[in-house]
Amino acid sequence: MELIENKQIDEKIYIETLENGMKVIIIPKENTNKKYIVWGTKFGSIDNHFIDPVSGEEIQVPDGVAHYLEHKMFEQENGVDSLYKLQALGLDTNAYTTNDHTAYLFAGTENFYEGLDELMDFVQKPYFTDENVEKERGIIGQEIQRYDDEPVWSLYINAMKCLYKNNPITIDPAGTIETISHITKETLYSCYNTFYHPTNMIMCIAGNFKPEEIIEEIKKRLLKHDKEGEIKRFYPPYEDNINEKYKEKKMNVNMPIFMIGYRDFMQDMNKVKKDLAVKIIFNSVIGKCSKTYKSLYDEGLIMSELDCDFEFSDQYSHALFSGESKEAKKVYDIVINALQNEEITTEDFERSKKRIYGEIVTQYEDVEEVGRMFLSDSIKGINSLEYIDEISNITLEEIKDIKNKMFKADKSILSVVD
């Protein structure tokens, strides 16, 4: 078992790759009774074109399959719904599908091993029939319609369609009413057998555990699998420019909302460093303590601090800033100008760096936050502790370089819902 230690924040992380290829990450937390586990597979909404490892056939599945599969995994052959069974144990249970992974999780203070029995049983034993797949179609269809009526989601999807033309990140993870109509039990079994192999899965556990003991408990519950090779996936060609500058959608909102996006074209740069740099640049230039924010607020153009996010994988990378305003285009012009032209001072840099360092360290105080963080980062090939090292070592010169390269007006877009 590999031990990775960061003495700066007094954290120890244990990592073991089992014989069947599955990675297990253990984050011991002695001063809590709460235990958390999240089991993820590298199968998200963007993974719709691949080689079936059994038949060797090239497969292209309908949009929304990863999310559909997530829904169906809880139903067992004996009629038990594992979601309700875990909840009956007093465990806070959930599952989710993102662009690049699907995950099943629970948290609680008691009945952890009973929960582990159920989690590892249903994730390893799918049960799909023509009848239960058809039954789920209406349920997911209603969910899709709810998302279609959600202004914040429409804002985000339109931002993705501005940033990219053919990239699958523009696809709603749940698919559409049309695409899910083509999903069958054979589709689900093909995706399960391809992507739910232990080699493609990561389990993160946080709480008061002895690493060697919990690893043995995991091994006892794993079904036997031979180690499998890398999954062959297909994605559209890299796009070297944004798709559209502006999208607007009319919806029933009390206050118009907007999202400003930037494509990241710096393919060779360290992803963790870019993520931190975007946050530092945001805090310094348009964050709540900045001159630009004060000007926007004083003029009544925004009512509260903007939200900032940097999303990335091997297939996409972009920075997003969002908020509310009756004059989104005016806010866009001011923000774009500030990000491109305003200098970051040493004082701004140090202040922003301390704030972000504090936000990172705070995540380690909660077992759910830290467990989900390690899974999400590990899916991207990152050890979360890298953020501590990078934030300590990043320089103002590096921040200025990233700012000058990433935040160019011709690489920016605006999505508005009003």
C-alpha positions in Angstrom: 0.0 0.0 0.0 1.4 3.4 -1.0 1.4 6.2 1.6 1.3 9.8 0.4 1.8 12.3 3.2 1.6 16.1 3.3 3.1 17.4 6.5 2.0 20.9 5.7 -1.6 20.1 6.5 -0.9 16.9 8.4 -2.7 14.5 6.0 -1.9 10.9 5.2 -3.5 9.2 2.1 -3.2 5.5 1.5 -3.6 4.1 -2.1 -3.6 0.5 -3.2 -4.2 -0.9 -6.6 -5.8 -4.4 -6.2 -4.9 -7.4 -8.3 -8.0 -6.9 -10.4 -6.9 -3.3 -11.3 -9.2 -1.4 -9.0 -7.7 1.6 -7.2 -8.7 2.1 -3.5 -7.9 5.5 -1.8 -8.2 5.7 2.0 -8.3 9.0 3.8 -8.1 8.3 7.6 -10.0 10.7 9.9 -9.6 9.8 13.5 -11.6 12.6 15.1 -15.0 11.8 13.6 -17.6 9.1 13.9 -18.9 9.8 10.3 -17.8 7.4 7.6 -18.0 8.0 3.8 -17.5 5.9 0.8 -17.8 6.8 -2.9 -17.3 4.2 -5.7 -16.8 5.6 -9.1 -16.3 4.4 -12.7 -14.7 6.4 -15.5 -17.9 6.4 -17.5 -19.6 9.7 -18.0 -21.9 11.4 -20.6 -19.0 12.1 -23.0 -18.1 8.3 -23.3 -20.6 7.4 -26.0 -18.3 5.8 -28.6 -15.9 2.9 -27.8 -14.7 -0.6 -28.6 -16.6 -3.4 -26.8 -13.8 -5.3 -25.1 -15.6 -8.6 -25.4 -16.7 -8.6 -29.1 -14.1 -6.1 -30.3 -16.9 -4.3 -32.0 -17.0 -0.5 -32.3 -20.0 0.8 -30.4 -21.8 4.2 -30.5 -24.5 4.4 -27.8 -27.3 6.9 -27.5 -26.8 10.1 -25.4 -27.8 9.6 -21.8 -26.7 6.0 -21.4 -24.3 6.6 -18.4 -27.1 8.4 -16.5 -29.7 5.7 -17.5 -27.4 3.0 -16.3 -26.9 4.8 -13.0 -30.6 4.8 -12.4 -31.0 1.1 -13.2 -28.2 -0.2 -11.1 -30.2 0.0 -7.8 -32.9 -2.5 -8.9 -32.0 -6.1 -8.0 -33.2 -9.4 -9.3 -34.9 -10.3 -6.0 -37.1 -7.1 -6.3 -35.1 -5.1 -3.7 -34.3 -1.5 -4.4 -30.8 -1.0 -3.0 -31.3 2.7 -2.6 -34.2 2.2 -0.1 -32.3 -0.6 1.6 -29.3 1.7 2.3 -31.6 4.5 3.5 -33.3 2.0 5.8 -29.9 1.4 7.4 -29.8 5.1 8.3 -27.3 5.9 5.6 -27.3 9.1 3.5 -27.2 7.5 0.1 -26.9 8.9 -3.4 -25.5 8.4 -7.0 -24.6 10.8 -9.7 -23.4 11.0 -13.3 -21.1 13.7 -14.6 -19.3 14.4 -17.9 -16.5 12.0 -17.0 -17.7 9.6 -14.3 -20.5 7.9 -12.5 -20.5 7.3 -8.7 -22.4 5.6 -6.0 -22.0 6.7 -2.4 -23.2 6.7 1.2 -22.3 8.3 4.5 -23.3 7.6 8.1 -22.2 7.0 11.6 -23.5 3.4 12.0 -24.1 0.3 9.9 -21.2 1.0 7.6 -20.3 -2.6 6.9 -24.0 -3.5 6.3 -24.0 -0.6 3.9 -20.8 -1.8 2.3 -22.4 -5.2 1.7 -25.3 -3.7 -0.1 -23.2 -1.2 -2.1 -20.7 -3.8 -3.4 -23.5 -6.2 -4.1 -25.7 -4.1 -6.4 -22.8 -2.3 -8.2 -21.3 -5.7 -9.1 -24.6 -7.5 -10.0 -26.6 -5.6 -12.6 -30.1 -6.8 -13.4 -31.7 -5.4 -16.6 -34.8 -6.7 -18.3 -36.9 -5.3 -21.2 -39.6 -4.5 -18.7 -37.5 -2.7 -16.0 -35.6 -0.7 -18.7 -38.9 0.4 -20.3 -40.3 1.3 -16.9 -37.4 3.7 -16.2 -37.8 5.5 -19.5 -40.8 7.6 -18.3 -39.1 8.4 -15.0 -35.9 9.7 -16.7 -38.0 11.5 -19.4 -39.7 13.5 -16.6 -36.3 14.3 -15.2 -35.1 15.5 -18.6 -38.1 17.8 -18.9 -37.4 19.3 -15.4 -33.9 20.1 -16.4 -35.1 21.6 -19.7 -37.2 24.0 -17.6 -34.3 24.9 -15.2 -32.8 28.3 -16.1 -29.4 27.7 -14.5 -29.0 24.4 -16.4 -30.1 26.0 -19.7 -27.6 28.8 -19.1 -24.8 26.2 -18.7 -25.7 24.0 -21.6 -25.9 27.1 -23.9 -22.5 28.2 -22.6 -21.0 24.8 -23.6 -22.6 25.1 -27.0 -20.9 28.5 -27.5 -17.5 27.2 -26.4 -17.7 23.9 -28.4 -19.3 22.7 -31.6 -19.0 18.9 -31.6 -17.5 18.2 -28.2 -19.8 15.8 -26.2 -19.7 18.1 -23.2 -22.5 20.0 -25.0 -24.7 17.0 -24.4 -27.1 16.9 -21.4 -25.8 13.9 -19.3 -29.4 12.7 -19.1 -29.8 12.8 -22.9 -33.0 13.8 -24.6 -36.5 12.2 -24.8 -35.5 11.0 -28.3 -32.1 9.5 -27.5 -33.2 7.6 -24.4 -36.0 6.0 -26.5 -33.2 3.9 -28.2 -31.7 2.6 -24.9 -32.2 -1.2 -24.4 -31.1 -3.7 -21.9 -28.4 -4.8 -24.4 -27.1 -1.3 -24.5 -26.9 -1.1 -20.7 -25.1 -4.5 -20.4 -22.6 -3.5 -23.1 -21.8 -0.3 -21.3 -21.7 -2.0 -17.9 -19.4 -4.8 -19.1 -17.1 -2.2 -20.7 -16.9 0.5 -18.1 -17.8 -1.2 -14.7 -14.8 -3.4 -14.8 -12.6 -2.9 -11.6 -9.7 -1.7 -13.8 -11.8 1.3 -14.7 -13.1 2.0 -11.2 -11.9 3.9 -8.1 -13.1 3.7 -4.6 -12.5 6.4 -2.0 -13.1 5.9 1.7 -12.9 8.6 4.4 -13.4 8.2 8.1 -12.0 6.5 11.2 -10.5 3.5 9.5 -7.3 1.4 9.7 -6.2 1.2 6.1 -5.1 -2.4 6.2 -8.4 -3.5 7.8 -10.7 -1.7 5.4 -8.7 -2.9 2.4 -9.3 -6.5 3.5 -13.0 -5.8 3.9 -13.2 -4.5 0.4 -11.3 -7.5 -1.0 -13.7 -9.9 0.8 -16.6 -8.4 -1.1 -15.1 -8.1 -4.5 -16.2 -10.6 -7.2 -13.3 -12.2 -9.1 -12.2 -10.4 -12.2 -9.0 -10.7 -14.3 -7.2 -7.4 -14.9 -8.3 -5.7 -18.1 -6.5 -3.5 -20.5 -7.3 0.2 -21.3 -10.7 0.9 -22.8 -10.5 2.3 -26.3 -12.7 5.4 -26.5 -13.4 7.7 -29.5 -14.0 11.5 -29.2 -14.5 14.2 -31.9 -11.4 16.0 -33.2 -9.9 18.8 -31.2 -11.6 22.1 -31.9 -9.1 25.0 -32.2 -11.7 27.8 -31.7 -14.9 28.7 -29.9 -18.2 27.9 -31.7 -20.4 31.0 -31.1 -19.9 34.2 -29.2 -23.4 34.6 -27.8 -26.6 32.7 -26.9 -29.7 34.0 -25.3 -32.8 32.1 -24.1 -36.0 33.5 -22.9 -37.3 31.8 -19.7 -39.4 32.8 -16.7 -36.8 34.2 -14.3 -37.1 37.0 -11.7 -33.7 38.3 -12.6 -31.7 37.6 -15.8 -28.7 35.4 -15.3 -25.5 35.2 -17.4 -22.4 33.1 -17.8 -19.1 34.3 -19.3 -16.9 31.5 -20.6 -13.3 31.2 -21.8 -11.9 28.2 -23.7 -8.5 27.1 -22.4 -6.1 26.4 -25.3 -3.0 25.8 -23.2 -2.9 22.0 -23.7 0.6 21.3 -22.3 0.3 23.2 -19.0 -0.1 21.5 -15.6 -3.9 21.3 -15.0 -3.7 21.8 -11.3 -1.7 24.9 -11.7 -4.2 26.3 -14.3 -7.1 25.5 -12.0 -5.4 27.4 -9.1 -4.4 30.2 -11.4 -7.9 30.8 -12.7 -9.2 31.0 -9.1 -6.4 33.5 -8.1 -7.0 35.6 -11.2 -10.7 35.6 -10.6 -10.3 36.7 -6.9 -7.7 39.3 -7.8 -9.5 40.9 -10.8 -13.2 40.5 -10.4 -13.6 38.9 -6.9 -15.4 40.6 -4.0 -12.3 42.6 -2.9 -11.5 43.9 -6.4 -11.9 47.3 -8.0 -13.9 45.9 -10.8 -16.4 44.2 -8.5 -16.9 47.3 -6.5 -17.5 49.3 -9.6 -20.0 46.8 -10.9 -21.8 46.6 -7.6 -21.9 50.4 -7.1 -23.4 50.9 -10.5 -26.1 48.3 -9.7 -24.9 46.0 -12.5 -24.6 43.1 -10.1 -26.1 42.4 -6.7 -23.7 39.8 -5.4 -20.3 38.2 -6.0 -19.9 36.2 -9.2 -19.4 32.5 -9.2 -16.2 31.1 -10.7 -15.4 27.6 -11.9 -12.7 25.9 -14.0 -13.8 22.6 -15.6 -11.3 20.3 -17.3 -10.6 16.8 -18.5 -8.5 15.4 -21.4 -11.4 16.4 -23.7 -12.3 19.9 -22.6 -11.0 22.8 -20.5 -12.7 26.2 -19.8 -13.2 28.9 -17.2 -16.7 30.1 -16.3 -18.0 33.2 -14.4 -21.7 33.6 -13.7 -24.1 35.9 -11.9 -27.3 37.9 -12.1 -27.7 41.2 -14.0 -30.3 43.1 -16.0 -27.4 44.3 -18.2 -25.4 41.2 -18.9 -23.7 42.5 -22.1 -22.5 45.5 -20.2 -21.1 43.3 -17.4 -19.5 41.1 -20.0 -17.7 44.0 -21.6 -16.4 45.2 -18.2 -15.3 41.8 -17.1 -13.6 40.9 -20.4 -11.7 44.2 -20.3 -10.6 43.8 -16.7 -9.4 40.2 -17.2 -7.5 41.1 -20.3 -6.0 44.5 -19.2 -5.9 44.8 -15.4 -2.6 44.1 -13.7 -2.5 41.8 -10.7 -0.5 43.4 -7.8 1.7 41.4 -5.4 -0.9 42.4 -2.7 -3.8 41.0 -4.7 -1.9 37.8 -5.5 -0.9 37.1 -1.9 -4.5 37.9 -0.6 -6.1 35.6 -3.2 -3.6 32.9 -2.7 -4.3 32.8 1.1 -8.0 32.7 0.5 -7.8 29.8 -1.9 -5.4 27.9 0.3 -7.9 28.2 3.2 -10.7 26.9 0.9 -8.7 23.9 -0.1 -7.6 23.0 3.5 -11.2 23.4 4.7 -12.3 20.6 2.4 -10.1 18.2 4.4 -12.2 18.7 7.5 -15.3 17.0 6.1 -15.2 13.3 5.2 -17.8 13.7 2.4 -16.0 16.7 0.8 -12.6 15.1 0.9 -13.8 11.7 -0.4 -15.6 13.2 -3.3 -12.7 15.5 -4.0 -10.2 12.6 -4.2 -12.5 10.6 -6.5 -13.1 13.5 -8.9 -9.4 14.4 -9.0 -8.3 10.8 -9.4 -10.7 10.3 -12.4 -8.7 13.1 -14.0 -5.4 11.5 -13.1 -4.6 13.9 -10.2 -3.8 13.3 -6.6 -5.7 16.0 -4.6 -2.7 16.7 -2.4 -1.0 18.2 -5.5 -3.2 21.3 -4.9 -1.4 22.0 -1.6 2.0 21.8 -3.2 1.1 23.9 -6.2 -0.7 26.7 -4.2 2.4 26.9 -2.0 4.8 27.2 -5.0 2.9 29.1 -7.6 4.4 32.5 -8.4 2.9 35.8 -9.5 4.9 35.6 -12.8 3.1 32.3 -13.6 -0.3 33.8 -12.8 0.4 36.8 -15.1 1.6 34.4 -17.9 -1.6 32.3 -17.6 -3.8 35.4 -17.5 -2.2 36.8 -20.6 -2.6 33.5 -22.5 -6.0 32.3 -21.4 -8.2 35.5 -21.0 -8.3 36.8 -24.5 -11.5 38.5 -25.7 -11.7 36.4 -28.9 -11.7 33.2 -26.8 -14.7 34.4 -24.7 -18.4 33.8 -24.9 -21.6 35.0 -23.2 -24.7 32.9 -22.4 -27.8 34.7 -21.1 -31.2 33.5 -19.8 -33.7 36.4 -19.3 
